[in-house]
Amino acid sequence: MDEDAATAAGQLLGSGPAGVLVVDSQELLSSTARVVNAELGEMHLKIWMALVTLHVIHGMPEDGRASSTIGEIGRLVWGEQKTRGGSNTDRILETIGVLDSARLTIPGYDPVARRPAPGIGRISLFSKLYIDDTLMEAFLKTGPKGLTPEQSRARYGKRLGAKTEGTIAWQLDDEYVRHLATAELRRFDWTKAQKLRKVALALWMIFSSPRFPYRPVFGSLDGSESVELPLTVEHCNALGVRAGTDSARRRTINEAGPRVCDADPSFVAFEAHGGRGVESFLRVTRQRPTQPALGRPYQFADGQLVLDAV
């Protein structure tokens, strides 16, 4: 997974002001990547990560080309247990359509000269996109006349189950391909991501980043480490928490935290503290990772979901 996109999850999930996240006077997360022409949500981020995962599985081709079936993308996003139906197929196709129109703006980078420069660069995610006629027919509901809804679903289900149909192919923008080739790539555990949504998903993606300066918990014998940061409005915006009051923002985090810990037992607690006359802050405690979070793409953590290449 693209580490820059992962740490920007709070900003990319939904609309609202972006923030700058500063810990120990170090800027960890700022508006280094903005999306224009589209308002992204949880589904968009997961599909984006799925396409990057498939790019890696295909060997990170220099031309950025890859293809997949709608079923494989769905299994990545929702897991094997999720029933694949017409509504889920529609969601994937709608999401890919939005991503196709999205543009990433990157401050401080000139994509024409391919070098750092003062100003704003803009790139696309895709340079080319192909959706076969089976999927488009199902998506646009333009099948043969006279079929009952049950017959239509059965027909599309049979065709989409064929290995040669229900195919999506894409070519990532060459600038984004170059970025992925040189960027920090984080091992992405889909078995955990499939269990998380909204703020919980953003918190998991952000606080899994090795960019955070976790420190050993004093007196801990079990390898626990923690990090603290003030819950300013700007920090909350960076985390994707945009409730209107300080207490509501703390409540949002305290409700999402246990979901993160349930999905990823390496996290021990997310504790948002504060109150009248007390500056709010967040303390995140986790077990020290046994494997580095960043690595080149062909290394997979124990127990991590791995797909066979198509």
Backbone bond lengths (Angstrom), bond angles and torsions (degrees), N, CA, C in turn:
res aa  C-N    CA-C-N  psi(-1)  N-CA   C-N-CA  omega(-1)  CA-C   N-CA-C  phi
1 M - - - 1.451 - - 1.517 109.65 -
2 D 1.310 115.54 144.86 1.454 122.38 178.06 1.526 109.14 -68.73
3 E 1.340 116.87 114.74 1.470 120.92 -176.22 1.521 111.84 -62.79
4 D 1.329 118.16 -35.41 1.465 120.09 178.78 1.524 111.19 -63.44
5 A 1.327 116.61 -42.44 1.461 119.79 178.27 1.525 111.21 -68.31
6 A 1.336 116.85 -37.58 1.465 120.31 -179.17 1.523 111.47 -63.22
7 T 1.322 116.92 -45.31 1.455 119.39 -177.82 1.519 112.02 -75.05
8 A 1.339 116.85 -13.35 1.460 120.35 175.62 1.525 111.51 -96.35
9 A 1.336 117.23 12.09 1.460 120.58 -174.01 1.522 112.56 -56.55
10 G 1.323 117.25 -39.89 1.460 120.06 -179.01 1.516 112.57 -62.57
11 Q 1.327 117.05 -32.12 1.456 120.75 179.50 1.518 111.69 -83.11
12 L 1.339 116.70 -32.96 1.451 120.33 -176.55 1.518 112.28 -79.75
13 L 1.333 117.62 -22.59 1.457 120.72 179.73 1.525 109.81 -83.01
14 G 1.318 116.93 101.33 1.452 120.59 175.46 1.509 113.13 84.23
15 S 1.323 114.48 178.28 1.456 120.83 -177.09 1.521 109.86 -95.80
16 G 1.321 115.63 167.08 1.458 120.61 178.41 1.498 110.75 130.76
17 P 1.322 116.42 170.38 1.463 119.76 -178.23 1.515 112.00 -66.19
18 A 1.325 114.99 145.38 1.455 120.75 175.14 1.519 108.67 -88.12
19 G 1.305 116.15 163.30 1.456 119.89 180.00 1.506 111.46 -134.71
20 V 1.310 115.63 172.32 1.457 122.58 175.45 1.519 107.25 -114.38
21 L 1.325 116.78 127.14 1.451 121.65 -177.89 1.523 108.72 -102.50
22 V 1.342 116.30 118.69 1.452 122.02 -176.81 1.526 108.71 -123.33
23 V 1.317 116.74 124.99 1.465 122.46 177.31 1.517 107.72 -128.26
24 D 1.335 116.37 127.81 1.469 121.86 -178.66 1.536 110.92 53.58
25 S 1.323 115.16 43.58 1.474 122.90 178.03 1.528 112.99 64.42
26 Q 1.325 117.51 13.37 1.468 121.20 178.25 1.519 108.66 -111.39
27 E 1.343 115.46 127.34 1.459 120.00 178.62 1.521 108.85 -77.60
28 L 1.343 116.02 112.75 1.451 120.87 -177.71 1.511 112.26 -95.04
29 L 1.311 115.93 -31.10 1.449 119.98 -173.89 1.517 108.76 -149.32
30 S 1.296 115.92 121.58 1.458 120.71 175.15 1.513 108.08 -134.86
31 S 1.299 116.47 -171.26 1.457 119.48 -177.97 1.525 109.26 -81.48
32 T 1.321 116.51 57.62 1.463 120.47 -179.34 1.519 111.46 -76.15
33 A 1.309 116.70 -17.19 1.463 119.12 176.41 1.517 108.18 -141.15
34 R 1.307 116.48 118.70 1.458 121.92 175.55 1.514 108.71 -117.63
35 V 1.312 116.07 149.73 1.452 120.82 177.21 1.515 108.35 -109.51
36 V 1.317 116.50 130.22 1.463 121.32 176.57 1.523 108.18 -120.25
37 N 1.320 115.66 163.85 1.464 124.02 -176.89 1.522 112.48 69.87
38 A 1.316 118.03 6.85 1.462 120.26 -179.51 1.519 108.94 -160.63
39 E 1.335 115.18 146.95 1.465 120.98 172.72 1.516 107.11 -108.64
40 L 1.314 116.00 113.33 1.455 120.15 -173.47 1.524 111.44 -89.70
41 G 1.312 114.64 152.65 1.452 121.68 175.26 1.514 109.45 -133.75
42 E 1.316 115.45 -166.91 1.465 120.72 -176.52 1.522 112.03 -58.81
43 M 1.334 116.36 -43.62 1.457 120.20 -177.51 1.532 110.92 -63.63
44 H 1.325 117.03 -39.46 1.459 120.64 -179.73 1.528 110.77 -63.69
45 L 1.325 115.87 -42.91 1.458 118.99 -179.33 1.528 111.04 -64.93
46 K 1.334 116.80 -41.41 1.469 119.74 -179.38 1.527 111.28 -67.57
47 I 1.323 117.74 -40.61 1.458 119.84 177.87 1.523 109.91 -64.95
48 W 1.325 116.71 -41.93 1.468 121.21 176.97 1.533 109.58 -56.68
49 M 1.340 116.67 -49.03 1.455 119.96 179.72 1.531 111.47 -64.25
50 A 1.344 117.10 -34.38 1.461 120.13 178.33 1.525 110.91 -64.94
51 L 1.328 117.11 -41.68 1.461 120.20 179.66 1.527 111.29 -66.41
52 V 1.352 116.75 -37.28 1.466 119.67 176.19 1.529 109.76 -66.40
53 T 1.341 116.71 -40.58 1.465 120.43 177.05 1.525 110.78 -58.39
54 L 1.327 116.58 -44.77 1.463 120.30 -179.45 1.525 111.19 -68.54
55 H 1.331 116.76 -33.48 1.469 120.47 174.77 1.539 109.72 -60.22
56 V 1.319 115.94 -42.59 1.468 120.52 179.07 1.527 110.44 -67.26
57 I 1.339 116.84 -44.47 1.462 120.99 -179.37 1.522 111.34 -60.56
58 H 1.329 116.04 -33.94 1.461 120.27 178.78 1.535 111.99 -78.51
59 G 1.321 117.23 6.11 1.461 119.94 176.45 1.509 114.55 90.79
60 M 1.331 117.50 17.13 1.462 122.80 179.85 1.539 111.60 50.45
61 P 1.332 117.44 58.46 1.463 119.86 -178.27 1.529 111.24 -59.71
62 E 1.316 115.72 141.48 1.462 120.04 -177.07 1.514 112.70 -64.50
63 D 1.345 117.18 -26.96 1.462 118.50 179.41 1.525 112.53 -84.99
64 G 1.341 117.93 -2.71 1.459 121.73 175.29 1.513 115.06 73.82
65 R 1.340 117.53 12.87 1.457 120.09 -176.89 1.521 111.49 -88.68
66 A 1.334 115.20 140.87 1.461 121.50 175.58 1.520 107.85 -160.13
67 S 1.316 116.02 165.49 1.458 120.49 176.51 1.519 108.43 -147.32
68 S 1.320 115.12 161.58 1.448 120.12 -178.96 1.517 108.44 -160.89
69 T 1.318 115.42 165.23 1.457 119.70 171.74 1.524 108.70 -91.04
70 I 1.310 115.44 160.10 1.462 119.96 178.23 1.524 110.48 -63.07
71 G 1.366 115.54 -31.37 1.457 119.36 -179.88 1.514 112.49 -67.82
72 E 1.336 117.08 -39.82 1.459 119.91 -179.25 1.525 110.57 -65.92
73 I 1.316 116.89 -41.71 1.464 119.78 177.82 1.520 109.87 -63.04
74 G 1.341 116.83 -43.09 1.458 120.20 178.89 1.514 112.76 -62.25
75 R 1.339 117.45 -38.70 1.470 119.83 179.26 1.520 111.83 -66.74
76 L 1.334 116.55 -34.47 1.457 118.93 175.60 1.522 111.11 -64.57
77 V 1.326 116.39 -46.63 1.455 121.09 -172.60 1.520 112.05 -73.35
78 W 1.342 117.38 -41.97 1.468 120.33 -172.43 1.517 114.24 -111.86
79 G 1.319 118.24 -18.11 1.454 120.02 -177.18 1.514 111.68 97.36
80 E 1.316 115.46 165.50 1.468 121.33 -177.21 1.520 112.28 -64.25
81 Q 1.344 117.49 -29.20 1.449 120.44 -172.60 1.523 112.57 -76.77
82 K 1.341 117.28 -14.52 1.463 120.47 -177.19 1.528 110.20 -77.31
83 T 1.336 115.99 126.06 1.455 119.62 177.79 1.517 109.84 -69.68
84 R 1.334 115.90 129.98 1.455 119.36 178.33 1.511 109.38 -89.67
85 G 1.307 116.69 119.28 1.453 121.79 179.61 1.510 110.53 -131.94
86 G 1.331 114.00 -177.42 1.449 119.06 -178.60 1.512 113.45 -61.46
87 S 1.339 116.66 -37.40 1.469 119.03 -177.96 1.526 111.11 -66.90
88 N 1.338 117.33 -37.56 1.464 119.75 178.59 1.527 111.32 -70.82
89 T 1.338 116.18 -37.48 1.466 119.44 174.41 1.516 110.21 -59.92
90 D 1.340 116.07 -43.68 1.466 120.22 178.83 1.521 111.05 -60.96
91 R 1.332 117.02 -41.93 1.464 120.42 -178.39 1.522 111.05 -62.44
92 I 1.337 116.38 -42.01 1.458 119.54 179.94 1.525 110.42 -64.52
93 L 1.338 117.01 -45.05 1.460 120.21 -177.96 1.528 111.45 -67.14
94 E 1.325 117.09 -40.65 1.468 119.94 177.29 1.524 110.54 -61.91
95 T 1.322 116.29 -41.77 1.464 121.09 -178.68 1.524 111.22 -65.86
96 I 1.323 116.76 -43.96 1.461 119.64 178.77 1.523 110.33 -63.71
97 G 1.339 116.82 -35.72 1.460 119.81 176.56 1.517 112.40 -62.34
98 V 1.332 116.51 -39.95 1.467 120.20 178.02 1.529 110.39 -67.08
99 L 1.341 116.54 -44.10 1.468 120.13 179.26 1.530 111.10 -62.26
100 D 1.327 116.01 -33.06 1.462 119.57 179.84 1.532 111.38 -64.80
101 S 1.334 116.93 -29.42 1.469 120.08 -179.56 1.525 112.64 -93.60
102 A 1.337 116.61 -6.47 1.465 119.98 -176.65 1.527 110.86 -77.93
103 R 1.317 115.55 152.73 1.455 122.24 175.51 1.524 108.17 -129.38
104 L 1.326 116.42 138.34 1.461 121.44 175.37 1.516 108.86 -95.34
105 T 1.326 116.87 128.68 1.462 120.25 173.34 1.519 108.03 -103.32
106 I 1.316 115.68 131.67 1.468 121.30 -174.30 1.524 108.94 -124.63
107 P 1.337 118.26 103.60 1.462 119.75 177.49 1.524 111.27 -63.09
108 G 1.319 115.64 142.55 1.458 120.19 174.51 1.504 115.42 78.93
109 Y 1.349 117.44 16.98 1.470 119.12 -179.54 1.522 109.81 -139.87
110 D 1.339 115.90 133.96 1.459 122.88 177.98 1.529 108.25 -104.47
111 P 1.359 118.93 102.66 1.460 120.37 -177.48 1.524 113.40 -72.02
112 V 1.327 117.48 -17.12 1.462 120.30 178.01 1.534 109.88 -74.83
113 A 1.341 115.06 -49.92 1.463 119.88 178.55 1.529 111.91 -85.09
114 R 1.339 115.64 -11.45 1.471 122.04 -179.83 1.521 111.92 58.15
115 R 1.308 115.05 53.82 1.459 119.83 179.70 1.520 109.16 -156.00
116 P 1.337 117.52 157.22 1.467 120.12 173.62 1.523 109.89 -60.98
117 A 1.324 116.73 140.64 1.463 120.95 -179.61 1.517 108.59 -163.56
118 P 1.337 117.49 148.97 1.462 119.43 175.95 1.523 109.76 -65.62
119 G 1.296 115.92 131.21 1.458 119.66 -178.14 1.512 110.80 134.49
120 I 1.319 115.92 -167.11 1.461 122.17 -177.03 1.521 109.03 -123.99
121 G 1.328 116.54 126.67 1.457 121.30 174.12 1.518 109.85 -101.49
122 R 1.317 116.29 152.96 1.459 119.95 179.22 1.526 109.20 -134.93
123 I 1.320 116.26 129.77 1.454 121.65 177.94 1.516 109.21 -133.51
124 S 1.333 115.72 163.06 1.457 122.40 175.56 1.519 109.31 -99.65
125 L 1.332 116.04 164.79 1.459 120.04 172.17 1.525 110.55 -82.35
126 F 1.335 116.17 -42.65 1.460 121.31 -179.39 1.518 110.66 -111.54
127 S 1.323 115.59 146.79 1.463 118.98 166.02 1.528 109.74 -103.94
128 K 1.355 116.52 -27.18 1.466 120.87 177.85 1.520 108.66 -144.98
129 L 1.333 115.68 150.72 1.457 120.76 -179.64 1.522 108.73 -147.29
130 Y 1.340 116.48 136.18 1.463 121.87 178.49 1.523 108.93 -131.65
131 I 1.338 115.99 131.91 1.465 122.68 175.37 1.516 106.82 -127.20
132 D 1.332 118.67 122.88 1.464 119.04 -173.13 1.523 111.32 -70.88
133 D 1.343 115.07 165.44 1.464 119.37 -171.04 1.518 112.81 -68.39
134 T 1.340 117.32 -24.11 1.468 119.14 176.50 1.520 110.77 -61.50
135 L 1.317 115.90 -46.59 1.460 120.09 179.56 1.519 111.22 -67.83
136 M 1.327 117.47 -43.24 1.454 119.73 -178.80 1.527 111.04 -64.63
137 E 1.316 116.68 -37.25 1.454 120.48 177.78 1.520 110.76 -63.63
138 A 1.340 115.24 -43.64 1.466 119.38 178.51 1.518 111.15 -66.58
139 F 1.339 115.94 -40.62 1.462 120.75 -176.98 1.527 111.43 -68.17
140 L 1.337 116.00 -42.33 1.466 120.86 -177.17 1.522 112.66 -87.07
141 K 1.340 116.30 -3.85 1.471 122.02 179.54 1.526 110.92 56.92
142 T 1.344 116.45 49.71 1.465 120.95 -177.09 1.532 111.39 -115.55
143 G 1.308 117.60 36.32 1.458 121.31 179.13 1.512 112.27 -76.53
144 P 1.344 117.60 -175.62 1.467 121.54 -179.48 1.525 111.77 -58.91
145 K 1.314 116.31 143.41 1.461 121.08 179.81 1.526 110.22 -72.19
146 G 1.292 115.47 156.13 1.453 121.06 172.48 1.510 115.08 88.46
147 L 1.353 117.86 -2.49 1.455 119.56 178.41 1.522 110.13 -83.57
148 T 1.340 115.78 141.63 1.452 119.29 172.66 1.525 108.75 -72.08
149 P 1.348 118.76 161.09 1.474 120.17 176.88 1.525 112.34 -54.11
150 E 1.364 116.34 -38.07 1.463 119.27 -179.67 1.530 111.10 -66.69
151 Q 1.341 116.36 -40.13 1.455 120.38 178.47 1.524 111.50 -66.30
152 S 1.337 115.50 -39.03 1.465 119.73 178.40 1.519 110.87 -62.60
153 R 1.361 115.98 -47.05 1.464 119.75 -179.11 1.524 110.55 -61.99
154 A 1.351 116.33 -41.55 1.457 119.70 179.72 1.526 110.63 -63.95
155 R 1.347 116.45 -41.19 1.463 120.43 -179.36 1.523 110.74 -63.58
156 Y 1.337 116.25 -48.08 1.456 119.17 -179.40 1.518 111.35 -66.86
157 G 1.334 116.33 -38.38 1.463 119.67 179.38 1.520 111.42 -62.10
158 K 1.337 116.16 -41.40 1.466 119.74 179.09 1.516 110.92 -65.40
159 R 1.344 117.17 -43.32 1.460 120.47 -178.54 1.531 111.18 -69.65
160 L 1.336 116.30 -40.53 1.459 118.45 -179.58 1.524 111.65 -70.93
161 G 1.333 117.54 -19.38 1.453 120.19 176.28 1.514 112.97 -77.26
162 A 1.335 116.71 -15.27 1.463 119.60 178.79 1.518 110.30 -74.58
163 K 1.331 116.22 141.53 1.459 120.35 -176.13 1.523 112.16 -66.09
164 T 1.337 117.39 -24.17 1.460 119.78 -175.51 1.518 112.85 -91.90
165 E 1.341 117.24 -4.23 1.465 118.95 -177.13 1.523 110.12 -124.22
166 G 1.334 115.60 166.56 1.457 120.42 -177.12 1.508 111.41 73.95
167 T 1.324 116.79 37.29 1.465 121.45 -173.46 1.516 111.91 -101.81
168 I 1.317 115.00 141.04 1.459 123.05 171.92 1.525 106.90 -121.33
169 A 1.317 116.46 133.38 1.461 121.17 175.44 1.516 108.20 -127.42
170 W 1.321 116.02 148.72 1.459 119.25 -177.53 1.518 110.23 -150.26
171 Q 1.287 114.18 160.97 1.459 121.32 172.01 1.516 106.88 -129.91
172 L 1.318 116.27 116.21 1.456 120.78 178.82 1.526 109.73 -67.12
173 D 1.312 115.45 148.34 1.462 120.23 177.28 1.528 109.65 -56.60
174 D 1.346 116.62 138.75 1.461 119.16 -173.93 1.518 112.85 -61.42
175 E 1.346 117.47 -31.23 1.464 119.20 177.61 1.526 111.09 -68.81
176 Y 1.336 116.46 -36.99 1.461 119.19 178.73 1.530 110.13 -71.01
177 V 1.331 116.89 -35.40 1.468 120.57 176.08 1.528 109.96 -61.47
178 R 1.336 117.03 -43.71 1.469 120.27 177.87 1.526 110.52 -63.56
179 H 1.326 115.74 -39.91 1.470 119.39 177.99 1.527 110.26 -59.71
180 L 1.337 117.33 -46.72 1.461 120.37 -178.91 1.525 111.69 -64.94
181 A 1.334 116.42 -33.37 1.467 120.06 -178.21 1.520 112.08 -67.45
182 T 1.323 117.23 -26.05 1.469 120.25 -176.35 1.523 112.54 -114.12
183 A 1.336 117.62 -8.36 1.464 121.01 -173.64 1.524 111.36 -79.52
184 E 1.331 114.62 165.54 1.452 120.60 169.15 1.528 107.11 -71.05
185 L 1.314 116.80 126.31 1.462 121.14 178.07 1.517 109.14 -110.37
186 R 1.303 115.79 125.16 1.464 120.89 -179.03 1.518 110.19 -95.14
187 R 1.315 115.78 137.14 1.459 118.98 171.67 1.527 108.46 -63.27
188 F 1.306 115.55 128.29 1.463 120.72 -173.93 1.519 108.99 -115.50
189 D 1.317 116.94 115.27 1.457 121.79 -177.23 1.524 108.91 -91.63
190 W 1.327 115.88 100.30 1.458 120.63 -177.82 1.519 112.24 -66.78
191 T 1.333 117.89 -26.87 1.464 118.96 179.11 1.527 111.25 -63.51
192 K 1.328 117.10 -26.89 1.470 120.79 175.29 1.528 110.78 -86.50
193 A 1.321 117.10 -43.13 1.462 120.57 -178.42 1.527 111.40 -59.90
194 Q 1.331 116.97 -34.14 1.462 120.39 -179.41 1.525 112.54 -64.45
195 K 1.330 117.73 -19.74 1.463 121.21 -177.65 1.528 112.87 -93.07
196 L 1.335 117.31 -5.42 1.466 120.18 -170.88 1.511 111.89 -117.16
197 R 1.339 114.82 149.86 1.456 120.51 179.24 1.525 110.01 -140.85
198 K 1.315 114.59 156.41 1.461 124.39 169.88 1.530 112.08 51.18
199 V 1.342 116.90 -127.36 1.467 120.44 -174.38 1.523 111.14 -61.78
200 A 1.328 117.16 -37.19 1.475 119.96 179.48 1.528 110.20 -62.25
201 L 1.308 117.37 -40.37 1.464 121.11 177.74 1.524 110.61 -63.56
202 A 1.328 116.37 -45.04 1.467 119.97 179.95 1.525 111.35 -63.37
203 L 1.338 117.71 -44.75 1.462 120.42 179.94 1.527 111.07 -61.49
204 W 1.320 116.81 -41.69 1.467 120.15 179.62 1.525 110.64 -63.19
205 M 1.332 116.74 -46.18 1.457 119.68 -177.96 1.519 111.53 -65.86
206 I 1.327 116.65 -40.79 1.464 120.53 -175.96 1.527 111.20 -72.50
207 F 1.333 117.71 -48.87 1.469 119.61 -173.72 1.530 112.82 -82.56
208 S 1.332 117.08 -1.65 1.462 119.89 168.84 1.522 111.37 -82.44
209 S 1.320 116.69 -7.70 1.462 120.70 -175.04 1.518 111.54 -68.91
210 P 1.335 117.16 134.68 1.471 120.29 174.87 1.521 112.35 -70.09
211 R 1.325 117.38 -4.50 1.458 119.83 178.37 1.536 111.93 -73.25
212 F 1.339 116.32 -16.31 1.462 118.91 -179.57 1.525 110.69 -80.19
213 P 1.339 116.56 133.92 1.473 120.08 -178.68 1.527 112.24 -83.29
214 Y 1.325 116.60 70.80 1.467 119.96 176.45 1.526 109.31 -64.19
215 R 1.345 115.36 144.68 1.457 121.06 177.78 1.521 109.55 -125.51
216 P 1.340 117.85 148.43 1.468 120.05 178.24 1.526 111.07 -58.09
217 V 1.324 115.98 139.54 1.463 121.34 176.43 1.525 108.08 -73.99
218 F 1.346 116.53 125.33 1.464 121.08 -176.04 1.523 110.20 -58.43
219 G 1.325 115.31 128.58 1.454 121.11 177.42 1.513 114.60 81.66
220 S 1.331 117.94 -2.71 1.463 120.58 -178.40 1.524 110.01 -75.09
221 L 1.323 115.54 137.09 1.457 121.45 178.48 1.524 112.06 -107.18
222 D 1.348 116.71 -1.48 1.469 119.52 -174.60 1.527 113.12 -109.07
223 G 1.331 117.07 14.51 1.453 119.29 178.18 1.521 114.50 79.74
224 S 1.324 117.41 19.29 1.463 119.73 179.78 1.524 110.44 -72.17
225 E 1.317 115.88 146.78 1.454 122.07 175.11 1.524 108.21 -141.56
226 S 1.321 116.43 156.70 1.461 119.71 -175.57 1.517 110.46 -144.45
227 V 1.321 114.31 164.12 1.457 122.26 174.47 1.524 107.01 -142.06
228 E 1.318 116.20 144.32 1.464 121.25 179.01 1.514 109.63 -125.41
229 L 1.338 115.95 147.29 1.456 119.89 173.82 1.513 108.97 -150.63
230 P 1.340 116.72 146.30 1.467 120.43 177.89 1.520 110.13 -64.50
231 L 1.323 116.56 141.58 1.463 120.24 178.03 1.524 109.69 -92.09
232 T 1.313 115.24 64.37 1.464 119.21 173.62 1.526 108.38 -72.47
233 V 1.333 115.49 164.54 1.464 119.40 177.79 1.523 110.37 -58.91
234 E 1.333 116.55 -41.05 1.458 119.93 -178.85 1.525 111.19 -65.45
235 H 1.334 117.45 -41.26 1.459 119.95 177.35 1.529 110.51 -63.95
236 C 1.320 117.05 -42.19 1.466 120.27 179.08 1.523 111.18 -62.60
237 N 1.338 116.92 -40.41 1.463 119.94 176.33 1.521 110.76 -59.50
238 A 1.329 116.25 -41.06 1.464 120.29 179.18 1.526 111.56 -64.86
239 L 1.331 116.89 -28.76 1.464 121.49 178.98 1.527 112.16 -87.08
240 G 1.327 117.42 -2.82 1.457 120.70 -178.46 1.509 113.68 80.51
241 V 1.334 117.27 16.77 1.468 122.34 179.51 1.524 107.12 -104.95
242 R 1.334 116.90 107.09 1.466 120.35 -170.13 1.517 112.61 -123.95
243 A 1.322 117.12 30.73 1.469 120.43 175.84 1.524 109.80 -64.00
244 G 1.336 115.95 159.27 1.457 120.41 -169.98 1.512 116.33 -78.19
245 T 1.331 118.07 -20.78 1.463 120.29 -177.56 1.520 110.10 -126.12
246 D 1.342 114.64 161.22 1.460 120.67 -179.80 1.525 110.45 -60.94
247 S 1.331 117.05 -44.83 1.467 119.85 -178.51 1.528 111.21 -65.66
248 A 1.326 116.92 -36.53 1.468 119.89 179.44 1.528 110.65 -68.38
249 R 1.320 116.98 -36.16 1.468 119.49 177.78 1.528 110.62 -66.54
250 R 1.338 116.43 -42.70 1.471 119.07 176.77 1.525 110.40 -61.72
251 R 1.324 116.68 -42.33 1.467 120.30 -178.99 1.526 110.90 -62.95
252 T 1.333 116.70 -41.44 1.466 120.50 179.20 1.525 110.73 -58.57
253 I 1.334 116.01 -45.23 1.465 119.97 -179.87 1.522 111.04 -67.75
254 N 1.331 117.11 -42.63 1.465 119.92 -178.55 1.524 112.33 -67.77
255 E 1.326 117.73 -24.69 1.464 120.61 175.59 1.523 111.49 -81.02
256 A 1.339 116.02 -34.20 1.470 119.54 -178.67 1.524 111.70 -79.21
257 G 1.332 117.74 -32.08 1.461 121.65 -175.45 1.519 114.74 -54.26
258 P 1.342 118.95 -49.93 1.473 119.03 -179.67 1.527 112.88 -60.46
259 R 1.342 117.57 -30.49 1.466 119.63 177.93 1.531 110.45 -66.79
260 V 1.342 115.94 -37.12 1.461 119.55 176.41 1.527 109.77 -64.08
261 C 1.341 116.67 -45.88 1.468 121.07 -177.91 1.531 111.36 -63.95
262 D 1.348 117.04 -35.64 1.464 119.83 177.74 1.526 111.17 -67.00
263 A 1.334 116.09 -40.15 1.468 119.75 -178.03 1.515 112.07 -75.85
264 D 1.330 116.72 -34.68 1.462 121.93 -176.94 1.521 108.45 -130.20
265 P 1.332 117.86 94.41 1.474 121.40 -175.19 1.519 114.07 -62.84
266 S 1.342 119.09 -9.48 1.462 118.85 176.24 1.521 111.17 -68.75
267 F 1.341 117.08 -21.66 1.470 120.72 174.83 1.527 109.02 -86.80
268 V 1.317 115.42 132.21 1.463 121.52 -177.78 1.522 111.18 -95.45
269 A 1.334 117.46 -43.28 1.463 119.75 -176.40 1.523 110.91 -163.20
270 F 1.343 114.96 147.09 1.462 124.59 166.18 1.526 105.38 -119.29
271 E 1.323 117.25 112.22 1.468 121.31 -174.08 1.518 109.72 -122.53
272 A 1.331 115.35 110.77 1.457 120.82 175.67 1.518 108.01 -98.12
273 H 1.338 116.05 117.33 1.458 122.07 -176.94 1.532 109.88 -114.84
274 G 1.322 115.13 156.44 1.460 120.39 177.02 1.510 109.76 156.41
275 G 1.303 116.21 -171.47 1.455 121.68 -178.50 1.503 110.34 155.99
276 R 1.317 115.98 -171.55 1.451 121.34 -178.12 1.531 110.69 -61.41
277 G 1.326 114.88 121.94 1.454 120.12 178.66 1.515 114.57 79.21
278 V 1.337 117.06 3.83 1.465 121.30 -178.54 1.528 108.00 -124.62
279 E 1.315 116.33 129.37 1.463 120.00 177.92 1.527 109.46 -67.92
280 S 1.312 115.67 131.01 1.468 119.81 179.86 1.522 110.79 -72.85
281 F 1.331 115.23 144.29 1.457 119.62 175.72 1.517 109.03 -148.29
282 L 1.329 115.03 160.94 1.460 121.89 178.91 1.515 109.12 -117.74
283 R 1.331 115.70 131.91 1.463 121.53 173.63 1.535 107.91 -116.72
284 V 1.317 115.56 125.11 1.467 121.78 177.84 1.525 107.70 -113.57
285 T 1.327 116.12 126.40 1.461 121.82 -179.99 1.519 109.01 -119.18
286 R 1.309 116.12 136.74 1.470 120.97 179.26 1.523 109.77 -146.90
287 Q 1.309 115.69 168.57 1.461 121.77 171.05 1.524 108.50 -81.83
288 R 1.313 116.61 139.65 1.458 119.91 179.72 1.522 110.21 -60.14
289 P 1.339 118.76 128.90 1.473 120.91 -179.03 1.518 111.31 -60.73
290 T 1.322 115.53 142.80 1.460 120.30 178.37 1.525 111.40 -90.49
291 Q 1.363 116.30 -15.81 1.458 120.39 178.01 1.518 108.34 -127.63
292 P 1.321 118.16 147.52 1.467 119.61 177.93 1.520 110.70 -63.01
293 A 1.342 115.50 140.87 1.465 119.79 -178.27 1.514 112.11 -74.38
294 L 1.325 116.31 -29.04 1.455 120.40 -177.58 1.506 110.19 -104.12
295 G 1.323 115.62 144.44 1.448 119.63 178.37 1.506 109.71 -174.79
296 R 1.309 115.67 174.25 1.447 118.38 176.94 1.516 108.50 -76.07
297 P 1.320 117.92 158.46 1.464 121.34 -160.41 1.511 117.39 -70.89
298 Y 1.320 119.14 -9.73 1.453 117.09 -175.33 1.528 112.61 -95.70
299 Q 1.325 116.19 10.19 1.459 120.71 178.01 1.521 108.21 -105.42
300 F 1.330 117.85 129.95 1.455 121.41 -177.80 1.520 109.15 -123.51
301 A 1.309 116.15 139.40 1.454 121.40 179.68 1.529 109.85 -71.48
302 D 1.346 116.05 155.87 1.444 120.97 178.75 1.527 109.91 -59.42
303 G 1.317 116.67 131.95 1.450 120.94 177.24 1.510 114.61 81.70
304 Q 1.323 117.23 -2.68 1.463 120.15 -178.34 1.520 109.90 -77.43
305 L 1.324 116.09 140.24 1.450 121.37 178.01 1.514 110.24 -62.04
306 V 1.334 117.19 127.49 1.454 122.51 178.04 1.518 108.08 -127.48
307 L 1.320 117.16 128.02 1.456 121.01 178.02 1.511 109.78 -94.10
308 D 1.342 115.28 148.55 1.452 119.22 170.23 1.513 108.50 -75.34
309 A 1.331 116.32 143.09 1.455 119.62 178.23 1.521 109.42 -66.02
310 V 1.364 115.48 145.11 1.466 119.21 179.75 1.505 108.73 -82.07
